Amino acid sequence: MDKPVVAIVRPFTSAAMVAPALRDAGFSPVAVMDYAGPSLGPLHSSHDPAEYDAVINHHGDIGETIARLGALKPIAVVPGVEAALQEAQALSDALAPEFSNDPDLVDARRHKYLMHQALAAAGLPVPAQICTTDPSEVAAWIDREGLAGRDLVIKPPTSAGTIGVSRAPGGEGWRDRFEAMLGSRDKLDVVAEEVLVQEQLTGVEYAIDTVSHDGRHSITDIIKYRRVPYGEGIAVYDSVEWLPYDTAAYGELIDYGLGALDAVGLRNWAAHTEVMMTPDGPRLLEVNARLAGAGNPAVTEIATGESQVTRIVDVCRGLGPKLPPGYTLRRNVMAVFLMSHSSGIVRNAEIYDAARELPSYHSPVHLVRTGDHVDASTDLFASMTMGYIILAHEDSEQIYADREAIRAIERDLDVEADA
């Protein structure tokens, strides 16, 4: 190939946006696909083989895949999703080591218990946690940490999109949830070989999206989540608001988030770091060593004119040392996730047409249609069966008002429940 080759390993969800941007910038995008690991079925629809000059299928022999990809002489290897981290690390170390992350901490960038342990070792405060296969160890940990009667979170240590995450209010029922999760397979076909239990944090949840080069972290956006409870789940997305890059207002959050990247050895490429600002200060929820999901980069470009995608391209163009520390928020932007409180067939999606008349209405993303089957909004993947509406306006108060107007429209949603 006469153009510089950039390989993207499992280019699903937002990572699918990278290939066309690379092509426009004069690069040759190549996909590395892995059909030997988790099926990643809910993500497959985002992958378009036509966007790539070559697709290399990895079938478990990393040496063979290194040789096949190496023949194309890639200048960089970019991980697409969390499940690609081990494979991308091996390929990058062999073929583009100047863009690699710390190989000794690759597990800490994927496994949530090891991730928090890495932060603790770096001197950053983290929530109390235990990861085990033995519920008796959890019981002893609850007593030891003084967490009896406290809210707990039970999750698989390698979950994505809040899949499988549940809560035990006041600690009630944690053992049943623990035992039900152990050994189960989630909708990405990942087996919970052990279970992570944490104290439940309270506060405001943020995410810091970055692109890093040689250990320098460039913030592309800071977003604030609004979530609402739904059954035993803890993470039903209501809306996401894009915030200004304001080191005075968010300095503690920024310092903690970038410190977390250092702690887990992330030196290159994208990260989506979720942090809860608690009464005791920032606490890590998780570092996701990949682009922010659910189409976030496209919405970020509406808000700032740039995104993780544009800055990944800049790194490939040799502009990594010139990446800015932050960004300029050009207009207030919010994504309002549509919600269904049951699974079934949507009978009147046209009710959302009324949102087009709202002053801050910008555009829909994967908006549900009449006749579509949707899942109850219990995690991010389920939320995406409904889609979301982007609001953009110079007045943030108008955006807040229009979010409530969408919720009022939604009260008339008719979902014919599954039999």
C-alpha positions in Angstrom: 0.0 0.0 0.0 1.4 3.4 -0.9 -0.4 5.2 1.9 0.6 5.0 5.6 -1.3 2.1 7.1 -3.1 2.5 10.5 -4.7 -0.7 12.0 -7.7 -0.6 14.2 -8.4 -3.7 16.3 -12.1 -4.6 16.5 -13.3 -1.2 15.2 -16.8 -1.4 16.7 -19.1 1.4 18.0 -17.3 4.8 18.0 -14.0 3.3 16.8 -15.8 2.7 13.5 -15.6 6.5 13.0 -11.9 6.5 12.8 -11.5 4.7 9.4 -13.3 7.3 7.2 -11.5 10.1 9.0 -8.1 8.4 8.4 -9.0 7.8 4.8 -9.9 11.5 4.3 -6.5 12.4 5.9 -4.6 10.3 3.4 -4.1 7.1 5.4 -4.9 3.5 4.6 -7.2 2.1 7.3 -7.0 -1.6 8.1 -9.3 -3.6 10.4 -8.1 -6.4 12.6 -11.1 -8.6 13.5 -11.1 -11.3 16.1 -13.8 -14.0 15.8 -12.2 -16.4 18.3 -13.1 -14.3 21.4 -16.4 -12.7 22.6 -19.0 -12.4 19.9 -19.6 -8.7 20.5 -22.9 -9.2 18.7 -24.5 -5.9 19.8 -21.6 -4.0 18.3 -21.3 -5.7 14.9 -23.7 -3.4 13.2 -21.2 -0.6 13.5 -18.6 -2.4 11.5 -18.5 -1.8 7.7 -15.8 -3.8 6.0 -16.0 -1.4 3.0 -14.4 1.3 5.0 -11.1 -0.6 5.2 -8.4 -1.3 2.6 -7.9 -4.6 4.2 -9.5 -6.8 6.9 -7.2 -9.2 8.8 -9.0 -11.9 10.7 -7.3 -13.0 13.8 -8.0 -16.7 14.7 -6.1 -17.1 17.9 -2.5 -17.3 16.7 -1.1 -13.9 17.6 2.2 -14.7 15.8 0.5 -15.3 12.6 -1.6 -12.2 12.9 1.5 -10.1 13.7 3.1 -11.5 10.5 0.1 -10.8 8.3 -0.4 -7.3 9.7 3.3 -6.7 9.7 3.4 -7.3 5.9 1.4 -4.1 5.5 3.9 -2.1 7.6 1.4 -0.2 9.9 2.6 3.0 11.5 0.2 2.6 14.3 -2.2 0.1 16.0 -5.3 1.5 17.7 -7.5 -0.6 20.0 -11.2 -0.3 19.2 -13.0 -1.8 22.2 -12.0 -3.0 25.7 -12.0 -6.7 24.5 -9.3 -5.8 22.0 -6.8 -4.5 24.5 -4.6 -7.6 24.9 -4.5 -8.2 21.1 -3.9 -4.6 20.3 -1.1 -4.4 22.9 0.7 -7.5 21.3 0.3 -6.1 17.8 1.5 -2.6 18.8 4.4 -3.9 20.8 5.6 -5.9 17.8 4.8 -3.5 15.0 4.5 0.1 16.3 6.1 0.2 19.8 6.4 4.0 19.8 2.6 4.1 20.1 2.2 1.3 22.7 0.9 1.5 26.2 2.6 0.0 29.3 2.5 -3.8 28.6 2.9 -4.6 32.3 -0.4 -2.8 33.1 -2.6 -4.0 30.2 -4.7 -6.1 32.6 -5.2 -3.0 34.8 -6.7 -1.2 31.8 -9.3 -3.9 31.4 -10.0 -5.6 34.7 -11.8 -3.2 37.1 -10.4 -4.6 40.3 -6.8 -4.5 39.0 -7.6 -1.0 37.7 -8.5 0.3 41.1 -5.6 -1.4 42.7 -3.3 0.4 40.3 -4.8 3.7 41.3 -4.4 2.9 44.9 -0.7 2.0 44.4 -0.3 5.4 42.7 -1.7 7.1 45.8 -5.1 8.0 44.4 -8.2 7.3 46.6 -10.6 4.6 45.3 -13.8 3.0 46.6 -13.6 0.0 48.9 -13.8 -3.2 46.8 -13.2 -6.9 46.7 -13.1 -9.3 43.7 -13.5 -13.0 44.4 -15.4 -16.2 43.6 -16.2 -16.9 47.3 -19.2 -15.1 48.9 -17.8 -15.9 52.3 -14.8 -13.6 51.5 -17.3 -10.9 50.6 -19.1 -11.3 53.9 -15.8 -11.0 55.8 -14.9 -7.9 53.7 -18.2 -6.3 54.5 -17.5 -6.7 58.3 -13.9 -5.7 58.0 -14.7 -2.5 56.0 -17.6 -1.5 58.2 -20.0 -1.7 55.3 -22.8 -3.6 57.0 -26.1 -1.9 56.0 -24.4 0.2 53.3 -25.4 0.2 49.6 -23.3 -2.1 47.5 -22.6 -2.5 43.8 -22.2 -5.9 42.3 -20.6 -6.1 38.8 -18.5 -8.3 36.5 -14.9 -7.1 36.6 -14.8 -6.9 32.8 -18.2 -5.5 32.0 -19.0 -2.9 29.4 -21.8 -0.4 28.9 -23.0 -1.1 32.5 -24.1 -4.6 31.5 -24.7 -6.8 34.5 -24.2 -4.1 37.0 -26.7 -4.2 39.9 -27.0 -2.7 43.3 -27.9 -4.0 46.7 -29.6 -1.2 48.7 -28.5 -1.4 52.3 -26.6 -4.5 51.4 -29.8 -6.5 51.1 -29.6 -9.4 48.7 -25.9 -9.0 47.7 -25.3 -12.7 48.1 -28.1 -13.7 45.8 -26.9 -11.2 43.1 -23.3 -12.4 43.6 -24.1 -16.1 43.1 -26.4 -15.3 40.2 -23.6 -13.4 38.4 -20.8 -15.9 39.1 -20.2 -18.0 36.0 -22.9 -16.2 33.9 -22.5 -14.9 30.4 -23.4 -11.3 29.5 -24.9 -10.1 26.2 -21.3 -9.6 24.9 -20.7 -13.3 25.7 -18.2 -12.5 28.4 -18.2 -15.0 31.3 -18.1 -13.6 34.8 -15.4 -15.9 36.2 -15.3 -13.8 39.4 -17.4 -11.0 40.8 -16.5 -7.5 41.9 -18.3 -5.9 44.9 -17.8 -2.3 45.7 -19.2 0.3 48.1 -21.8 2.3 46.2 -20.6 5.9 45.6 -22.9 8.9 45.7 -22.4 12.2 43.9 -22.2 13.6 40.4 -20.8 11.4 37.6 -18.5 12.8 35.0 -16.5 11.4 32.1 -13.2 12.8 30.8 -12.5 11.8 27.2 -8.9 12.0 26.1 -6.4 11.2 23.4 -2.8 10.6 24.6 0.5 10.7 22.9 3.7 9.6 24.6 2.3 10.1 28.1 0.7 13.5 27.4 -3.0 13.6 27.8 -5.2 15.9 25.6 -8.8 16.3 26.9 -11.3 16.4 24.0 -14.4 16.8 26.2 -15.8 16.6 29.7 -19.3 15.3 30.1 -21.7 15.1 33.0 -24.2 12.2 33.3 -27.7 12.3 34.5 -29.0 8.9 35.4 -32.2 7.6 36.9 -32.8 4.4 38.9 -34.4 1.5 37.2 -35.2 -1.7 39.1 -32.0 -3.4 40.4 -29.8 -1.6 37.8 -28.0 1.6 38.6 -27.2 3.1 35.3 -30.2 4.1 33.2 -29.0 7.0 31.1 -31.3 10.0 31.2 -29.0 12.6 29.5 -25.4 13.6 29.0 -24.3 17.2 29.0 -21.1 18.6 27.4 -19.2 20.9 29.8 -16.6 23.6 29.1 -12.9 23.0 29.6 -12.6 24.9 32.9 -9.6 24.1 35.0 -10.9 26.4 37.8 -14.2 24.6 38.1 -13.1 21.1 37.3 -9.4 21.1 38.2 -9.7 18.4 40.9 -11.7 16.2 38.5 -9.2 16.7 35.7 -6.1 16.1 37.9 -7.6 12.9 39.2 -8.8 11.6 35.8 -5.4 12.2 34.2 -3.7 10.7 37.2 -5.8 7.6 36.7 -4.5 7.3 33.1 -1.0 7.4 34.3 -1.7 4.9 37.1 -2.9 2.3 34.6 -0.1 2.9 32.1 -2.1 4.5 29.3 0.3 6.5 27.3 -1.2 6.5 23.8 -4.6 6.7 22.1 -8.1 7.3 23.4 -9.6 6.8 26.9 -13.0 7.4 28.4 -12.5 7.8 32.1 -15.6 7.8 34.4 -15.3 9.5 37.8 -17.8 10.2 40.5 -17.4 13.5 42.4 -18.3 12.4 45.9 -18.5 14.5 49.1 -15.0 13.1 49.8 -13.6 14.1 46.4 -13.2 12.3 43.1 -13.4 8.5 42.9 -12.8 6.3 39.9 -15.7 4.3 38.4 -13.6 3.0 35.5 -11.0 3.8 32.9 -12.1 2.6 29.4 -9.0 2.4 27.2 -10.8 3.2 24.0 -13.0 5.9 22.4 -16.1 7.0 24.2 -19.0 4.9 23.0 -22.6 5.6 21.8 -21.4 8.0 19.1 -19.9 10.4 21.6 -17.2 11.8 19.2 -19.7 12.9 16.7 -21.7 14.8 19.3 -18.4 16.3 20.7 -17.7 17.7 17.3 -21.0 19.5 17.4 -20.0 21.0 20.7 -16.4 21.8 20.1 -15.5 21.3 16.4 -13.1 18.5 17.4 -13.2 15.0 19.0 -11.2 12.0 19.9 -11.4 10.9 16.2 -9.9 14.1 14.9 -7.1 14.0 17.5 -6.3 10.4 16.8 -5.8 11.4 13.2 -3.6 14.3 14.4 -1.4 11.8 16.3 -1.1 9.6 13.1 -0.1 12.8 11.2 2.8 13.4 13.6 1.1 16.2 15.5 1.0 14.3 18.8 3.4 16.7 20.6 1.2 19.6 19.6 -2.1 18.3 20.9 -3.7 21.0 23.2 -4.4 20.2 26.8 -8.1 21.0 26.4 -10.8 22.3 24.0 -13.2 25.2 23.5 -16.9 24.6 24.0 -18.5 26.4 21.1 -22.1 25.8 22.1 -24.1 24.0 24.8 -24.9 20.4 23.8 -26.8 17.6 25.5 -27.8 14.1 24.4 -31.2 13.0 25.8 -31.5 9.2 25.8 -35.0 8.0 25.1 -36.3 5.5 27.5 -38.6 2.5 27.6 -39.6 0.9 30.9 -40.4 -2.4 29.2 -39.2 -4.6 26.4 -41.4 -5.1 23.4 -42.7 -3.5 20.1 -43.0 0.3 19.9 -46.4 1.2 18.5 -46.2 5.0 18.3 -42.6 6.3 17.8 -44.1 9.2 15.8 -44.7 10.9 19.1 -41.1 12.0 19.1 -41.7 14.0 16.0 -43.0 16.7 18.3 -39.4 17.2 19.6 -38.4 18.7 16.3 -40.3 21.9 17.3 -38.2 22.4 20.4 -35.9 25.5 20.2 -32.7 23.5 21.0 -33.5 20.4 18.8 -30.5 19.5 16.7 -30.7 16.0 15.4 -31.7 12.4 16.3 -29.3 9.4 16.6 -30.6 5.9 15.9 -34.0 7.0 16.8 -36.6 4.3 17.4 -39.3 3.7 14.8 -42.8 2.3 15.0 -42.6 -1.5 14.8 -39.1 -1.7 16.2 -38.4 -4.1 19.1 -36.7 -2.3 22.0 -35.2 -3.5 25.3 -36.1 -2.1 28.7 -33.6 0.7 29.4 -31.4 -1.1 31.9 -28.0 -0.5 30.4 -26.3 1.5 27.6 -26.8 -1.1 24.9 -30.5 -1.3 25.8 -30.8 2.4 25.8 -29.4 2.5 22.2 -32.3 0.4 21.0 -34.4 3.6 21.7 -31.7 6.1 20.5 -31.2 9.7 21.6 -31.9 13.3 20.6 -29.2 15.9 20.5 -30.0 19.3 21.8 -27.8 22.3 21.0 -28.3 26.0 22.0 -26.5 29.0 23.2 -28.7 29.0 26.3 -28.2 26.0 28.6 -31.5 26.7 30.4 -33.3 26.2 27.1 -31.6 22.8 26.8 -32.7 21.8 30.3 -36.3 22.9 29.5 -36.3 20.9 26.3 -35.0 17.8 28.0 -38.1 17.9 30.3 -40.3 18.5 27.3 -39.0 15.3 25.7 -39.7 13.4 28.9 -43.3 14.8 28.8 -43.7 13.6 25.2 -42.4 10.2 26.2 -45.1 9.6 28.8 -47.3 8.7 25.8 -45.0 6.0 24.5 -46.8 2.8 23.7 -44.7 -0.4 24.0 -46.5 -3.6 23.4 -44.7 -5.8 26.0 -43.2 -9.1 25.1 -45.4 -12.0 25.8 
